[in-house]
């Protein structure tokens, strides 16, 4: 089923241009849409192009966009909208919000919640202000070639932001996933963007190396991956699986050369095949409000039954997959407060370490590390826990329930982390 393509032209009474070349807002989710407004010489007119799976509402679209142009008085602009069943009120709201993005008074990214921020805000906030250059961004309009064939809406950045900026003097590659677009899933385009960014990091390392010696520490490239994903995009599963494999290979190519730091602090967390990818990074930073794992709670319940795992029990879900549990069992290296600034500060601290110290934080990557992981799995299996609290108790945390409501500072100060010998205490 092909997507419906609409085109309208409007004339403002006193047309005004955009104050910058392009503005982008929104995401293609159920009942939602994204807006891309670009400056373009159109003899003062505004041209609006809409891609939507819905037919029969052309007159409603015309009314909404005409009113927007009348109120905004925009001219010499091309407005592109990717819609996924958004009602007229949402369309009007998103158009106004896109314009508000031009406001210079917006809250600085570093001061925003990591959990609440979108992928682009996180990417901008992790590097020095004003230094991020987006690679293959919305204006390039590289969208999935597979979704339209299935009658599914596309997004201009395919749900992932890739770019390069500076952290001090260090070139920093940022990969930031947006869980609001098809669950942050990886398809052909998003996978290629992720792999391309990692290849750029390797190329930078090689260019900055002098006579075979690695770049000086203050100029060594850095890779930051902000995970917000459920894994492979089922609509284009083969391409998504190939992307996972290519990314894992590239992470191995970057080992001992470029630090790759995984950041998990979003609402969706990191699941599916991307859970493997996160585990293959050099270090993982989490907030206590995000989650990481392989199989999601809903899938476990579907396959094994509610008696095995009740996905509606949010406290249980977060005790099992959330940041505090992952810190206790060693699946994440650092827990930080829920702000972009806190994640950035922890990244800066890590970036200043020698590569050998960063490498020592890895969960997997050598026979010894795998053996350590298997020993933890075996020890926990022998506990036969019915709840993660049983594991916390075995690590020496008594009473374990007290850890749940502790502030992050108090938690870090008092918690005991699990080791294979913990069960013998």
C-alpha positions as CSV (number, residue, x, y, z in Angstrom):
1,X,0.0,0.0,0.0
2,X,1.6,3.2,-1.2
3,X,1.7,6.3,1.1
4,X,-0.4,9.2,0.2
5,X,1.5,12.3,-1.2
6,X,-0.1,15.7,-0.8
7,X,1.2,19.1,-2.0
8,X,-0.2,22.6,-1.2
9,X,1.0,26.1,-2.0
10,X,0.0,29.0,0.3
11,X,0.6,32.8,0.1
12,X,1.1,34.9,3.3
13,X,-0.1,38.5,3.2
14,X,3.3,39.8,4.3
15,X,5.7,36.8,3.8
16,X,8.8,36.6,6.1
17,X,11.7,34.3,5.7
18,X,13.1,31.8,8.2
19,X,15.8,33.2,10.5
20,X,18.0,30.1,9.7
21,X,18.2,27.7,6.8
22,X,16.3,24.8,8.4
23,X,14.3,23.8,11.5
24,X,13.2,20.3,12.4
25,X,10.8,19.1,15.1
26,X,8.8,16.0,16.0
27,X,9.1,12.3,15.4
28,X,7.0,9.9,13.3
29,X,5.1,7.9,16.0
30,X,1.6,6.6,16.3
31,X,-0.7,9.6,16.1
32,X,2.3,11.9,15.6
33,X,4.4,13.4,12.9
34,X,7.7,15.3,12.1
35,X,8.1,18.6,10.5
36,X,11.0,19.9,8.4
37,X,10.9,23.6,7.4
38,X,13.6,24.8,4.9
39,X,14.3,28.1,3.3
40,X,13.8,28.0,-0.4
41,X,13.2,30.7,-3.1
42,X,9.6,30.3,-4.1
43,X,8.6,33.9,-5.0
44,X,7.4,34.5,-1.5
45,X,5.2,31.4,-1.4
46,X,5.1,28.5,1.1
47,X,5.0,25.0,-0.4
48,X,3.9,22.2,1.9
49,X,4.5,18.5,1.0
50,X,2.9,15.8,3.2
51,X,3.5,12.1,3.3
52,X,0.8,10.2,5.1
53,X,-0.8,6.7,5.2
54,X,-4.3,8.2,5.4
55,X,-6.4,9.1,2.4
56,X,-9.6,11.2,2.1
57,X,-8.6,14.1,4.4
58,X,-7.0,16.4,1.8
59,X,-9.4,19.3,2.7
60,X,-8.5,19.1,6.4
61,X,-4.8,19.2,5.6
62,X,-5.4,22.2,3.4
63,X,-7.2,24.1,6.2
64,X,-4.6,23.3,8.8
65,X,-1.6,24.3,6.8
66,X,-3.3,27.4,5.4
67,X,-4.1,28.6,8.9
68,X,-0.5,28.0,9.9
69,X,0.9,30.1,7.1
70,X,-1.7,32.8,7.8
71,X,-0.6,32.9,11.5
72,X,3.1,32.6,11.0
73,X,3.3,34.6,7.7
74,X,6.1,32.4,6.5
75,X,7.2,32.8,2.9
76,X,10.0,31.3,0.7
77,X,9.8,28.1,2.7
78,X,9.4,24.4,1.8
79,X,7.6,22.5,4.6
80,X,7.8,18.7,4.6
81,X,5.6,16.6,6.9
82,X,5.9,12.9,7.6
83,X,2.6,11.9,9.2
84,X,1.5,8.8,11.1
85,X,-2.2,9.3,11.7
86,X,-1.9,12.6,13.7
87,X,-5.2,14.4,14.4
88,X,-5.5,18.0,13.1
89,X,-4.8,19.5,16.6
90,X,-1.5,17.6,16.8
91,X,-0.5,18.8,13.3
92,X,-1.1,22.4,14.3
93,X,0.8,22.0,17.6
94,X,3.8,20.4,15.9
95,X,4.0,23.2,13.3
96,X,4.0,25.8,16.0
97,X,6.6,23.8,18.0
98,X,8.8,23.7,15.0
99,X,8.7,27.5,14.8
100,X,9.5,27.7,18.6
101,X,12.7,25.8,17.9
102,X,14.0,29.1,16.4
103,X,13.7,30.8,19.8
104,X,17.2,31.7,21.0
105,X,16.0,31.4,24.6
106,X,15.5,27.6,24.7
107,X,16.9,25.8,27.7
108,X,20.5,24.8,27.2
109,X,20.8,21.0,26.4
110,X,23.1,20.3,29.3
111,X,20.5,21.4,31.9
112,X,17.8,19.1,30.5
113,X,16.8,15.6,31.7
114,X,18.5,12.9,29.8
115,X,15.4,10.8,30.2
116,X,13.1,13.4,28.7
117,X,15.4,14.8,26.0
118,X,15.1,13.7,22.4
119,X,18.0,12.1,20.5
120,X,19.1,15.4,18.9
121,X,19.1,17.3,22.2
122,X,21.2,14.6,23.9
123,X,23.7,14.6,21.0
124,X,24.1,18.4,21.2
125,X,24.4,18.4,24.9
126,X,27.1,15.7,25.2
127,X,29.6,17.8,23.3
128,X,30.8,21.4,23.7
129,X,28.1,24.0,22.9
130,X,27.7,24.8,19.2
131,X,30.3,22.2,18.0
132,X,28.0,19.4,16.8
133,X,27.8,18.9,13.0
134,X,25.1,16.4,12.2
135,X,26.0,13.8,9.6
136,X,23.2,12.6,7.3
137,X,20.6,14.8,9.1
138,X,17.0,15.4,8.4
139,X,17.7,17.9,5.6
140,X,19.5,15.1,3.7
141,X,16.2,13.1,3.8
142,X,17.7,9.6,3.7
143,X,14.7,7.5,4.6
144,X,14.0,3.8,4.7
145,X,13.4,2.3,1.3
146,X,11.4,-0.5,2.8
147,X,8.8,1.2,5.0
148,X,6.7,2.9,2.2
149,X,6.3,-0.5,0.5
150,X,4.6,-1.7,3.6
151,X,2.5,1.4,3.9
152,X,4.5,2.6,7.0
153,X,5.5,6.2,7.5
154,X,9.1,7.2,7.2
155,X,11.2,9.7,9.1
156,X,13.9,12.0,7.6
157,X,16.7,10.8,10.0
158,X,15.4,7.2,10.3
159,X,15.3,7.5,14.1
160,X,19.0,8.0,14.7
161,X,21.2,11.1,15.0
162,X,24.9,10.9,14.1
163,X,27.4,13.7,14.2
164,X,30.8,15.0,15.2
165,X,31.7,17.6,17.7
166,X,34.3,18.6,20.2
167,X,34.8,17.7,23.9
168,X,37.6,20.0,24.8
169,X,40.1,19.4,22.0
170,X,38.9,15.9,21.3
171,X,36.9,15.0,18.2
172,X,33.9,13.2,19.5
173,X,31.6,11.1,17.4
174,X,28.0,11.0,18.7
175,X,25.4,8.3,17.9
176,X,22.0,9.0,19.5
177,X,19.0,6.8,19.0
178,X,15.4,8.0,19.1
179,X,13.1,5.4,20.7
180,X,9.9,7.2,19.6
181,X,10.4,6.1,16.0
182,X,9.5,2.4,15.7
183,X,11.0,1.8,19.1
184,X,14.4,3.0,18.2
185,X,14.8,0.0,15.9
186,X,17.7,-0.5,13.6
187,X,17.0,-0.8,9.9
188,X,19.1,-0.4,6.7
189,X,19.5,3.4,6.8
190,X,19.9,3.8,10.6
191,X,22.3,0.9,10.7
192,X,24.4,2.4,7.9
193,X,24.5,5.7,9.7
194,X,25.7,4.0,12.9
195,X,28.3,2.0,11.1
196,X,29.4,5.0,9.1
197,X,30.0,7.1,12.3
198,X,32.1,4.3,13.7
199,X,34.2,4.1,10.5
200,X,34.7,7.8,10.7
201,X,36.1,7.4,14.3
202,X,38.6,4.8,13.1
203,X,39.6,7.0,10.1
204,X,40.1,10.0,12.5
205,X,42.3,7.9,14.7
206,X,44.5,6.8,11.8
207,X,44.8,10.4,10.5
208,X,45.8,11.7,13.9
209,X,48.3,9.0,14.6
210,X,51.9,10.1,14.1
211,X,54.4,7.6,12.6
212,X,52.5,4.7,14.0
213,X,52.2,6.2,17.5
214,X,48.6,6.8,18.8
215,X,47.3,10.4,19.0
216,X,48.1,12.4,22.1
217,X,45.5,11.8,24.9
218,X,44.0,15.3,24.6
219,X,43.3,14.7,20.8
220,X,42.4,11.1,20.9
221,X,39.0,10.5,19.2
222,X,36.0,9.4,21.3
223,X,32.7,7.7,20.5
224,X,29.6,8.2,22.5
225,X,26.5,6.0,21.8
226,X,23.2,7.0,23.4
227,X,21.2,3.9,23.3
228,X,17.4,4.1,23.1
229,X,16.2,1.0,21.2
230,X,14.4,-2.3,21.2
231,X,16.8,-3.8,18.7
232,X,16.2,-4.9,15.1
233,X,13.5,-3.3,13.0
234,X,11.2,-6.3,12.1
235,X,10.0,-4.5,8.9
236,X,13.6,-4.8,7.5
237,X,15.0,-7.5,9.7
238,X,17.7,-8.8,7.4
239,X,19.2,-5.3,7.0
240,X,18.9,-4.7,10.7
241,X,20.7,-7.9,11.6
242,X,23.5,-7.2,9.1
243,X,23.8,-3.7,10.7
244,X,24.2,-5.2,14.1
245,X,26.9,-7.5,12.8
246,X,28.8,-4.7,11.1
247,X,28.6,-2.5,14.1
248,X,30.0,-5.3,16.4
249,X,32.9,-5.8,13.9
250,X,33.7,-2.1,13.9
251,X,33.7,-2.0,17.7
252,X,36.4,-4.7,17.6
253,X,38.4,-2.6,15.1
254,X,38.2,0.4,17.5
255,X,39.4,-1.6,20.5
256,X,42.7,-0.3,22.1
257,X,42.4,2.7,19.8
258,X,39.3,4.8,20.3
259,X,37.2,4.6,23.5
260,X,33.6,3.7,22.8
261,X,31.2,4.7,25.7
262,X,27.6,3.5,25.9
263,X,25.1,5.8,27.5
264,X,21.7,4.4,28.7
265,X,19.4,6.9,30.3
266,X,16.4,7.1,28.0
267,X,12.8,6.0,28.6
268,X,12.9,3.0,26.4
269,X,16.4,1.8,27.5
270,X,18.5,-0.7,25.5
271,X,17.1,-4.1,24.5
272,X,17.3,-6.7,21.8
273,X,20.4,-7.1,19.7
274,X,21.5,-3.6,20.7
275,X,21.9,-5.1,24.2
276,X,24.8,-7.1,22.7
277,X,26.2,-4.0,21.1
278,X,26.1,-2.1,24.4
279,X,27.9,-4.9,26.1
280,X,30.6,-4.7,23.5
281,X,31.5,-1.1,24.3
282,X,34.4,-0.1,26.6
283,X,32.2,1.3,29.3
284,X,28.5,1.8,30.1
285,X,27.0,4.8,32.0
286,X,23.4,4.5,33.2
287,X,20.9,6.4,35.2
288,X,18.7,4.6,37.7
289,X,15.7,5.4,35.6
290,X,16.7,3.6,32.4
291,X,17.0,-0.1,31.6
292,X,19.2,-2.5,29.7
293,X,18.8,-6.2,28.7
294,X,18.4,-8.6,25.9
295,X,14.7,-9.7,25.9
296,X,12.1,-7.2,27.0
297,X,9.7,-7.9,29.9
298,X,6.7,-8.0,27.6
299,X,8.3,-10.6,25.4
300,X,9.3,-12.8,28.4
301,X,5.8,-12.7,29.7
302,X,4.4,-13.5,26.3
303,X,6.6,-16.5,25.8
304,X,6.9,-17.8,29.4
305,X,3.8,-16.6,31.1
306,X,3.0,-14.0,33.8
307,X,4.1,-16.3,36.6
308,X,7.6,-16.1,35.2
309,X,7.7,-12.4,34.7
310,X,4.9,-9.9,35.2
311,X,5.6,-7.0,32.8
312,X,2.9,-4.9,34.4
313,X,4.7,-4.9,37.7
314,X,6.9,-1.8,37.0
315,X,8.7,-2.1,40.3
316,X,9.7,-5.6,39.4
317,X,10.7,-4.6,35.9
318,X,13.0,-1.8,37.2
319,X,14.5,-4.0,39.9
320,X,15.4,-6.6,37.2
321,X,16.5,-4.4,34.3
322,X,17.0,-1.0,35.8
323,X,20.2,0.9,36.5
324,X,20.6,0.0,40.2
325,X,20.4,-3.8,39.5
326,X,22.8,-3.5,36.5
327,X,25.3,-1.6,38.6
328,X,25.1,-4.2,41.4
329,X,25.8,-7.1,39.0
330,X,28.4,-5.3,36.9
331,X,26.5,-4.8,33.7
332,X,27.1,-1.0,33.9
333,X,30.2,0.8,35.2
334,X,28.8,4.1,36.4
335,X,25.4,5.4,37.7
336,X,24.8,9.1,37.3
337,X,21.9,11.5,37.9
338,X,19.3,12.1,35.3
339,X,20.7,15.0,33.4
340,X,22.6,15.5,30.2
341,X,25.2,17.4,32.3
342,X,25.8,14.4,34.6
343,X,26.3,12.0,31.7
344,X,28.6,14.5,30.1
345,X,30.7,15.0,33.3
346,X,31.1,11.2,33.6
347,X,32.2,11.0,30.0
348,X,34.8,13.8,30.5
349,X,36.2,11.9,33.5
350,X,36.5,8.7,31.5
351,X,37.9,10.5,28.5
352,X,40.9,11.6,30.5
353,X,42.0,8.1,31.4
354,X,44.6,6.1,29.5
355,X,43.2,3.6,27.0
356,X,44.4,0.7,29.2
357,X,42.3,1.9,32.2
358,X,39.2,2.4,30.0
359,X,39.7,-1.1,28.5
360,X,39.8,-2.6,32.0
361,X,36.1,-1.6,32.5
362,X,34.9,-3.8,29.7
363,X,32.4,-6.6,30.5
364,X,33.4,-8.8,27.5
365,X,36.1,-8.9,24.9
366,X,38.6,-11.6,26.1
367,X,38.4,-15.3,27.3
368,X,39.1,-14.1,30.8
369,X,36.3,-11.6,30.8
370,X,33.9,-14.1,29.3
371,X,34.9,-16.6,32.0
372,X,34.2,-14.0,34.6
373,X,30.7,-13.3,33.2
374,X,29.9,-17.0,33.0
375,X,31.0,-17.4,36.7
376,X,28.6,-14.7,37.7
377,X,25.8,-16.3,35.7
378,X,26.5,-19.7,37.2
379,X,26.7,-18.3,40.8
380,X,23.4,-16.4,40.4
381,X,21.7,-19.5,38.8
382,X,22.7,-21.5,41.9
383,X,21.0,-19.0,44.1
384,X,17.7,-19.8,42.2
385,X,16.5,-16.2,42.9
386,X,12.8,-15.4,42.7
387,X,13.5,-11.7,42.5
388,X,16.6,-9.4,42.0
389,X,16.4,-8.6,45.7
390,X,17.7,-12.1,46.3
391,X,20.8,-11.3,44.3
392,X,21.2,-8.0,46.1
393,X,21.1,-9.8,49.5
394,X,23.6,-12.4,48.3
395,X,26.0,-9.5,47.4
396,X,25.8,-8.4,51.1
397,X,23.1,-5.8,50.9
398,X,20.9,-6.2,53.9
399,X,18.0,-5.4,53.9
400,X,18.1,-5.3,50.1
401,X,14.7,-3.6,49.8
402,X,16.2,-0.5,51.5
403,X,18.3,0.1,48.3
404,X,15.2,0.7,46.2
405,X,14.3,4.1,47.7
406,X,17.8,5.4,48.4
407,X,18.9,8.5,46.6
408,X,21.6,7.9,44.0
409,X,24.3,9.4,46.3
410,X,23.4,7.3,49.2
411,X,23.0,4.2,47.0
412,X,26.5,4.6,45.6
413,X,28.0,5.2,49.0
414,X,26.5,2.1,50.6
415,X,25.8,-0.5,47.9
416,X,27.9,-3.7,47.7
417,X,28.4,-5.1,44.2
418,X,28.0,-8.7,43.3
419,X,30.9,-11.1,42.5
420,X,30.9,-14.8,41.9
421,X,32.2,-15.3,45.5
422,X,29.5,-13.1,47.0
423,X,27.1,-16.1,47.5
424,X,29.6,-17.8,49.8
425,X,29.6,-14.9,52.3
